[in-house]
Amino acid sequence: MPHAPDGTALFERSTLAKVTLRLMPFLFLLYIVAWLDRVNVGFAALQMNQDLAFNATVYGFGAGVFFAGYALFEVPSNLILVRVGARRWIARIMITWGVISAAMMFVRTPTSFYVLRFLLGVAEAGFFPGIIYYLSNWFPATQRARAVSWFMVAIPLSIVIGGPLAGLLLGMNGLLGLTGWQWLFLLEGAPAVILGIVVLFYLTENPMEARWLKPEERGWLAARIHAEQTQARERHGLGLRQALLHPTVWLLSCIMFTCQSGSYGLTLWVPQIVKGLSGLSDFQVGLISAIPYIGAAIGMMLIGMSSDRSGERFLHIAVPSIVAAIGFAASAWIGSPVPGIIALTVAAVGDLGSRGPFWALPGRFLAGPASAGGIALINTIGALGGFVGPYAVGLLKHQTGSFTGGLLLLALLLLAGAIVTLRLRRAPVLGS
């Protein structure tokens, strides 16, 4: 493994600190915008469902069908990214999804709702795995869980920011003849287009092109990443086709399916769950909906740092998944506001807390095109969980009039994910 030119750990830390400062705040901002455009429908539904007479099943299907489009185009999108470069492809993704997200303001019927949500998923496909692949070309394996955790803290913080913001935008109801939910889609879609253009000028494709690093820093980091990827290829000897068919990749995919079912089952319904528990105004619901995600942001950082410090990944996924299952199960039976919010916070901390350690796993098995394809497959199967979770919660809510059945289903899925994770500890590694 390459060492720093002067043989000091200080050089390595300094180089990685520069990379972190240059890339992570910007990528963090991109993911906040991506997540807002993906889940702001949950807040829009506070007005939109009544205005357009959408029942829980219609909303649940429309919220979830995003992930059908996302899943279908995930692998092809990430393979194109490898060919044309992350900078160009991420810019394309952002600009197209921003336009479609803003176009959600024109929804009038269930069919138009389904079509635009599906197209939004198609447009955004490849963004997250593309970023994970991009980070694997900048951060050594020992630093990757922490980097991914910091990046993915954008998930809970987007709700912390987006909840109150959505409440304010919904309050613009009637301004210039537009409803509050139309303003929400319009004003939250525009930043993606603007930032997509900025990506073209700001992101650097790989360490060797990083003019903002010193030559010796560029050389060391590029050699370190190349050596790790070469070792992964030699150790496992997997091409793209083998990676996509390997049982270990599919076990990872199953784990991500359960996590995403829980995450989106909560995120896309939490405003309506909070509304049902409290009866508060739209703005107050936006504020209260942020509470579980403040806890989740703290949990993600602490769990990611603990996983990197110890080098252990599997228990750092399984234990938070069990905690999430307990939170979902408790929230299913609690009818009062304060204990209900506490239970939802436990669920959010456990579910989202596993993300950093989880996304550090594929990089130890895969490299190059196999890494891009394998990560995309894992995220594709996870995206199907993004459809199943919200739709199942909506279907059960429509049939029973209660969120109890849906929340219990999410608890069972997270428990299954923990069991599969523990099974993965004893599975043969890729290429064995």
C-alpha positions as CSV (number, residue, x, y, z in Angstrom):
1,M,0.0,0.0,0.0
2,P,1.5,3.4,-1.0
3,H,2.7,5.6,1.8
4,A,3.0,9.4,2.0
5,P,6.1,10.8,0.4
6,D,7.6,11.9,3.8
7,G,6.4,8.8,5.6
8,T,4.2,10.7,8.0
9,A,0.6,10.2,9.0
10,L,0.2,13.9,9.2
11,F,0.7,14.2,5.4
12,E,-2.1,11.7,4.8
13,R,-4.5,13.4,7.2
14,S,-3.8,16.8,5.7
15,T,-4.4,15.5,2.2
16,L,-7.6,13.8,3.1
17,A,-8.7,16.9,5.0
18,K,-8.3,19.0,1.9
19,V,-10.3,16.4,-0.1
20,T,-13.1,16.4,2.5
21,L,-13.3,20.2,2.7
22,R,-13.4,20.5,-1.1
23,L,-15.9,17.8,-1.9
24,M,-18.1,16.9,1.1
25,P,-19.9,20.2,1.7
26,F,-20.8,20.5,-2.0
27,L,-21.9,16.8,-2.3
28,F,-23.8,17.2,0.9
29,L,-25.7,20.2,-0.6
30,L,-26.5,18.2,-3.7
31,Y,-27.9,15.3,-1.7
32,I,-30.1,17.6,0.4
33,V,-31.6,19.0,-2.8
34,A,-32.0,15.5,-4.2
35,W,-33.7,14.2,-1.1
36,L,-36.0,17.2,-0.9
37,D,-37.2,16.8,-4.4
38,R,-37.7,13.0,-3.8
39,V,-39.7,13.3,-0.6
40,N,-41.3,16.7,-0.7
41,V,-44.4,15.0,-2.0
42,G,-45.0,13.8,1.6
43,F,-45.5,17.4,2.7
44,A,-47.3,18.4,-0.4
45,A,-49.8,15.7,0.3
46,L,-51.1,17.6,3.3
47,Q,-52.9,19.9,0.8
48,M,-52.7,18.0,-2.5
49,N,-54.5,14.9,-1.4
50,Q,-57.5,16.9,-0.4
51,D,-57.4,19.3,-3.4
52,L,-57.2,16.5,-5.9
53,A,-59.3,13.9,-3.9
54,F,-56.4,11.4,-3.7
55,N,-57.0,8.6,-1.2
56,A,-54.2,6.8,0.8
57,T,-53.8,4.1,-1.9
58,V,-53.4,6.6,-4.7
59,Y,-51.0,8.7,-2.8
60,G,-49.0,5.7,-1.6
61,F,-48.7,4.3,-5.1
62,G,-47.7,7.6,-6.6
63,A,-45.2,8.3,-3.9
64,G,-43.7,4.9,-4.4
65,V,-43.7,4.6,-8.2
66,F,-40.8,7.0,-8.2
67,F,-38.7,4.1,-7.3
68,A,-39.9,1.9,-10.1
69,G,-38.5,4.4,-12.6
70,Y,-35.4,4.8,-10.4
71,A,-34.8,1.0,-10.2
72,L,-35.3,0.4,-13.9
73,F,-32.6,2.9,-15.0
74,E,-30.2,2.6,-12.0
75,V,-27.7,0.2,-13.4
76,P,-27.6,1.6,-17.0
77,S,-27.2,5.1,-15.6
78,N,-24.3,4.2,-13.4
79,L,-22.6,2.3,-16.2
80,I,-22.9,5.4,-18.4
81,L,-21.4,7.5,-15.6
82,V,-18.3,5.3,-15.7
83,R,-18.0,5.9,-19.4
84,V,-18.7,9.7,-19.6
85,G,-17.4,10.7,-16.2
86,A,-19.1,11.5,-12.9
87,R,-19.0,15.3,-13.4
88,R,-20.9,15.3,-16.6
89,W,-23.4,12.6,-15.7
90,I,-24.3,14.0,-12.3
91,A,-24.9,17.4,-13.9
92,R,-27.3,15.8,-16.4
93,I,-29.1,13.9,-13.7
94,M,-29.6,17.0,-11.6
95,I,-30.8,19.3,-14.4
96,T,-33.4,16.8,-15.7
97,W,-34.7,15.9,-12.3
98,G,-35.1,19.6,-11.3
99,V,-37.2,20.3,-14.4
100,I,-39.5,17.3,-13.7
101,S,-39.7,18.0,-10.0
102,A,-41.0,21.5,-10.8
103,A,-43.4,20.1,-13.3
104,M,-45.1,18.2,-10.5
105,M,-47.0,21.5,-9.9
106,F,-49.2,20.6,-13.0
107,V,-50.5,17.3,-11.5
108,R,-54.3,17.1,-11.7
109,T,-55.2,13.4,-11.9
110,P,-53.9,10.1,-10.4
111,T,-52.5,9.3,-13.9
112,S,-50.5,12.5,-14.2
113,F,-49.3,12.0,-10.6
114,Y,-48.1,8.5,-11.4
115,V,-46.4,9.5,-14.7
116,L,-44.5,12.5,-13.3
117,R,-43.3,10.6,-10.2
118,F,-42.1,7.7,-12.4
119,L,-40.3,10.1,-14.7
120,L,-38.7,11.8,-11.7
121,G,-37.3,8.4,-10.7
122,V,-36.0,7.8,-14.2
123,A,-34.3,11.2,-14.2
124,E,-32.7,10.8,-10.8
125,A,-31.6,7.2,-11.4
126,G,-27.9,6.8,-10.8
127,F,-27.4,9.8,-8.7
128,F,-26.7,8.2,-5.3
129,P,-24.7,5.2,-6.5
130,G,-22.8,7.5,-8.8
131,I,-21.8,9.6,-5.8
132,I,-20.9,6.5,-3.8
133,Y,-18.7,5.4,-6.8
134,Y,-17.3,8.9,-7.0
135,L,-16.3,8.8,-3.3
136,S,-14.6,5.5,-3.7
137,N,-12.3,7.2,-6.1
138,W,-11.3,9.8,-3.6
139,F,-11.4,8.2,-0.1
140,P,-9.3,5.1,1.0
141,A,-11.3,2.2,2.4
142,T,-10.4,3.1,6.0
143,Q,-12.0,6.5,5.7
144,R,-15.0,5.5,3.5
145,A,-17.7,4.8,6.1
146,R,-17.1,8.1,7.8
147,A,-17.2,10.0,4.4
148,V,-20.4,8.2,3.4
149,S,-22.0,8.8,6.7
150,W,-21.2,12.5,6.5
151,F,-22.6,12.6,3.0
152,M,-25.7,10.7,4.0
153,V,-26.4,12.9,7.0
154,A,-28.0,15.0,4.2
155,I,-30.9,12.5,4.4
156,P,-32.2,13.4,7.9
157,L,-31.0,17.0,7.6
158,S,-33.0,17.5,4.4
159,I,-36.1,16.7,6.5
160,V,-34.9,19.0,9.3
161,I,-34.6,21.8,6.7
162,G,-37.4,20.7,4.4
163,G,-40.1,20.2,7.0
164,P,-40.3,23.8,8.2
165,L,-39.5,25.1,4.7
166,A,-42.4,23.0,3.3
167,G,-44.7,24.4,6.0
168,L,-43.8,28.0,4.9
169,L,-44.3,27.2,1.2
170,L,-47.6,25.5,1.9
171,G,-48.6,28.8,3.6
172,M,-48.3,30.6,0.2
173,N,-51.6,28.9,-0.7
174,G,-53.5,31.2,-3.1
175,L,-50.6,33.5,-4.0
176,L,-50.6,34.4,-7.7
177,G,-53.4,31.8,-8.2
178,L,-51.2,28.9,-7.2
179,T,-51.9,26.5,-4.3
180,G,-49.3,26.0,-1.6
181,W,-48.3,22.5,-2.8
182,Q,-47.7,24.0,-6.3
183,W,-45.3,26.6,-4.9
184,L,-43.6,23.8,-3.0
185,F,-42.8,21.8,-6.1
186,L,-41.9,24.8,-8.2
187,L,-39.5,26.5,-5.7
188,E,-37.9,23.2,-4.6
189,G,-37.2,22.0,-8.1
190,A,-35.3,25.1,-9.3
191,P,-32.2,24.6,-7.1
192,A,-31.4,21.3,-8.7
193,V,-31.2,22.9,-12.2
194,I,-28.9,25.6,-10.9
195,L,-26.6,23.3,-9.0
196,G,-26.5,20.9,-11.9
197,I,-24.9,23.6,-14.0
198,V,-22.5,24.4,-11.1
199,V,-21.4,20.7,-11.0
200,L,-19.9,21.0,-14.4
201,F,-17.5,23.7,-13.2
202,Y,-16.8,22.6,-9.6
203,L,-16.4,18.8,-9.4
204,T,-13.0,17.3,-10.2
205,E,-13.2,13.9,-11.9
206,N,-10.3,12.2,-10.1
207,P,-7.3,13.0,-7.8
208,M,-4.8,13.4,-10.7
209,E,-6.9,16.2,-12.1
210,A,-7.2,18.0,-8.7
211,R,-5.3,21.3,-9.3
212,W,-6.3,22.3,-5.7
213,L,-4.0,19.5,-4.3
214,K,-0.2,19.7,-4.4
215,P,1.5,17.4,-6.9
216,E,2.8,15.1,-4.1
217,E,-0.7,15.0,-2.6
218,R,-2.3,14.1,-6.0
219,G,0.3,11.4,-6.6
220,W,0.0,9.8,-3.2
221,L,-3.8,9.8,-3.2
222,A,-4.1,8.5,-6.7
223,A,-1.6,5.8,-6.0
224,R,-3.4,4.8,-2.8
225,I,-6.8,4.5,-4.5
226,H,-5.4,2.7,-7.5
227,A,-3.6,0.2,-5.2
228,E,-6.7,-0.6,-3.3
229,Q,-8.8,-1.1,-6.4
230,T,-6.1,-3.3,-7.9
231,Q,-6.0,-5.4,-4.8
232,A,-9.8,-5.7,-4.9
233,R,-9.7,-6.9,-8.5
234,E,-6.8,-9.4,-7.8
235,R,-8.3,-10.6,-4.6
236,H,-11.8,-11.3,-6.1
237,G,-11.1,-11.4,-9.8
238,L,-14.7,-10.3,-10.6
239,G,-15.9,-8.7,-13.7
240,L,-19.2,-6.8,-14.1
241,R,-21.3,-9.8,-15.0
242,Q,-19.9,-11.9,-12.2
243,A,-20.5,-9.1,-9.7
244,L,-24.1,-8.7,-10.7
245,L,-24.7,-12.5,-10.3
246,H,-22.7,-13.1,-7.1
247,P,-24.8,-14.2,-4.0
248,T,-23.0,-11.8,-1.7
249,V,-24.1,-8.8,-3.9
250,W,-27.7,-10.1,-3.7
251,L,-27.5,-10.5,0.1
252,L,-26.3,-6.9,0.3
253,S,-29.2,-5.9,-2.0
254,C,-31.7,-7.7,0.3
255,I,-30.4,-5.7,3.3
256,M,-30.7,-2.5,1.4
257,F,-34.3,-3.4,0.4
258,T,-35.4,-3.7,4.0
259,C,-33.6,-0.5,5.1
260,Q,-35.1,1.5,2.2
261,S,-38.6,0.1,2.9
262,G,-38.4,1.4,6.4
263,S,-36.8,4.7,5.5
264,Y,-39.2,5.7,2.8
265,G,-42.2,4.1,4.5
266,L,-41.5,6.5,7.3
267,T,-40.3,9.6,5.4
268,L,-43.1,9.7,2.8
269,W,-45.8,9.3,5.5
270,V,-44.4,11.0,8.6
271,P,-46.1,14.3,7.9
272,Q,-49.5,12.6,7.8
273,I,-48.6,10.4,10.8
274,V,-47.7,13.5,12.8
275,K,-50.8,15.3,11.6
276,G,-52.9,12.4,12.8
277,L,-51.2,12.2,16.2
278,S,-51.3,16.0,16.8
279,G,-53.9,17.8,14.6
280,L,-51.4,20.7,14.2
281,S,-51.2,23.2,11.4
282,D,-49.1,22.4,8.3
283,F,-46.2,24.6,9.5
284,Q,-46.3,23.0,12.9
285,V,-46.4,19.5,11.3
286,G,-43.3,20.5,9.3
287,L,-41.4,21.5,12.5
288,I,-42.4,18.4,14.5
289,S,-41.6,16.1,11.5
290,A,-38.0,17.3,11.7
291,I,-37.5,15.9,15.3
292,P,-36.9,12.2,14.3
293,Y,-34.4,13.3,11.7
294,I,-32.4,15.5,14.1
295,G,-31.8,12.3,16.1
296,A,-31.1,10.3,12.9
297,A,-28.4,12.9,11.9
298,I,-26.6,12.5,15.2
299,G,-26.9,8.7,15.1
300,M,-25.5,8.5,11.6
301,M,-22.4,10.4,12.5
302,L,-21.8,8.5,15.7
303,I,-22.4,5.1,14.2
304,G,-20.2,5.8,11.1
305,M,-17.3,7.0,13.3
306,S,-17.7,4.0,15.6
307,S,-17.6,1.6,12.6
308,D,-14.5,3.2,11.1
309,R,-12.8,3.3,14.4
310,S,-13.4,-0.4,15.1
311,G,-13.3,-1.6,11.4
312,E,-16.5,-3.6,12.1
313,R,-19.3,-3.2,9.7
314,F,-21.9,-6.0,10.2
315,L,-22.9,-5.4,13.8
316,H,-23.0,-1.7,13.0
317,I,-25.7,-2.5,10.5
318,A,-27.6,-5.3,12.3
319,V,-27.9,-3.6,15.7
320,P,-29.3,-0.3,14.4
321,S,-31.8,-2.3,12.2
322,I,-33.1,-4.1,15.3
323,V,-33.4,-0.7,17.1
324,A,-35.4,0.6,14.1
325,A,-37.7,-2.5,14.3
326,I,-38.3,-1.8,18.0
327,G,-39.1,1.9,17.2
328,F,-41.5,1.1,14.4
329,A,-43.3,-1.6,16.5
330,A,-43.7,0.8,19.4
331,S,-45.0,3.6,17.2
332,A,-47.6,1.3,15.8
333,W,-49.3,1.0,19.1
334,I,-48.8,4.5,20.6
335,G,-51.6,7.0,20.1
336,S,-50.3,10.0,22.0
337,P,-48.1,12.7,20.4
338,V,-45.0,12.8,22.6
339,P,-44.3,9.1,23.0
340,G,-45.3,8.6,19.4
341,I,-42.6,11.1,18.2
342,I,-40.0,9.5,20.5
343,A,-40.8,6.0,19.0
344,L,-40.6,7.5,15.4
345,T,-37.2,9.0,16.4
346,V,-35.9,5.7,17.6
347,A,-37.0,4.2,14.3
348,A,-35.3,6.9,12.2
349,V,-32.1,6.7,14.2
350,G,-31.8,2.9,13.8
351,D,-32.8,2.8,10.1
352,L,-30.7,5.6,8.8
353,G,-27.8,4.9,11.3
354,S,-26.7,1.8,9.4
355,R,-26.1,3.6,6.1
356,G,-22.5,4.6,6.5
357,P,-21.2,1.1,7.6
358,F,-23.4,-0.5,4.9
359,W,-22.0,1.5,2.0
360,A,-18.5,0.8,3.2
361,L,-19.0,-2.9,2.4
362,P,-19.3,-3.0,-1.4
363,G,-15.9,-1.3,-1.8
364,R,-14.1,-4.1,0.0
365,F,-15.5,-6.6,-2.5
366,L,-15.6,-4.7,-5.8
367,A,-13.6,-2.3,-8.0
368,G,-13.8,-0.5,-11.3
369,P,-16.8,-1.2,-13.5
370,A,-17.8,-4.2,-11.2
371,S,-18.0,-1.7,-8.4
372,A,-20.2,0.7,-10.3
373,G,-22.5,-2.1,-11.5
374,G,-22.6,-3.8,-8.2
375,I,-23.4,-0.7,-6.2
376,A,-26.0,0.2,-8.8
377,L,-27.6,-3.2,-8.4
378,I,-27.7,-3.0,-4.7
379,N,-29.2,0.5,-4.8
380,T,-31.7,-0.7,-7.5
381,I,-33.0,-3.5,-5.2
382,G,-33.1,-0.9,-2.4
383,A,-35.1,1.4,-4.6
384,L,-37.8,-1.3,-4.9
385,G,-38.0,-1.1,-1.1
386,G,-38.7,2.6,-1.6
387,F,-41.7,1.5,-3.6
388,V,-42.9,-1.3,-1.4
389,G,-42.6,0.6,1.9
390,P,-44.7,3.7,1.1
391,Y,-47.3,1.7,-1.0
392,A,-47.8,-0.9,1.6
393,V,-48.3,1.7,4.3
394,G,-50.8,3.5,2.1
395,L,-52.6,0.3,1.2
396,L,-53.0,-0.8,4.8
397,K,-54.0,2.7,5.9
398,H,-56.7,2.8,3.2
399,Q,-58.0,-0.7,4.1
400,T,-57.9,-0.4,7.9
401,G,-58.0,3.4,8.5
402,S,-54.9,3.1,10.7
403,F,-51.1,3.3,10.3
404,T,-50.7,0.4,12.8
405,G,-50.5,-2.4,10.2
406,G,-48.0,-0.5,8.0
407,L,-45.7,0.4,10.8
408,L,-45.7,-3.2,12.0
409,L,-44.8,-4.4,8.5
410,L,-41.8,-2.0,8.4
411,A,-40.7,-3.4,11.8
412,L,-40.7,-6.9,10.5
413,L,-38.8,-5.9,7.4
414,L,-36.1,-4.2,9.5
415,L,-35.8,-7.3,11.7
416,A,-35.4,-9.5,8.6
417,G,-32.6,-7.1,7.4
418,A,-30.8,-7.6,10.7
419,I,-31.0,-11.4,10.3
420,V,-29.6,-11.3,6.7
421,T,-26.8,-9.0,7.8
422,L,-25.7,-11.5,10.5
423,R,-25.9,-14.2,7.9
424,L,-23.6,-12.2,5.6
425,R,-20.9,-12.3,8.2
426,R,-20.5,-16.0,7.5
427,A,-21.0,-15.8,3.7
428,P,-18.0,-16.4,1.4
429,V,-16.5,-13.2,0.1
430,L,-16.7,-12.3,-3.5
431,G,-14.6,-14.4,-5.8
432,S,-14.1,-17.2,-3.3
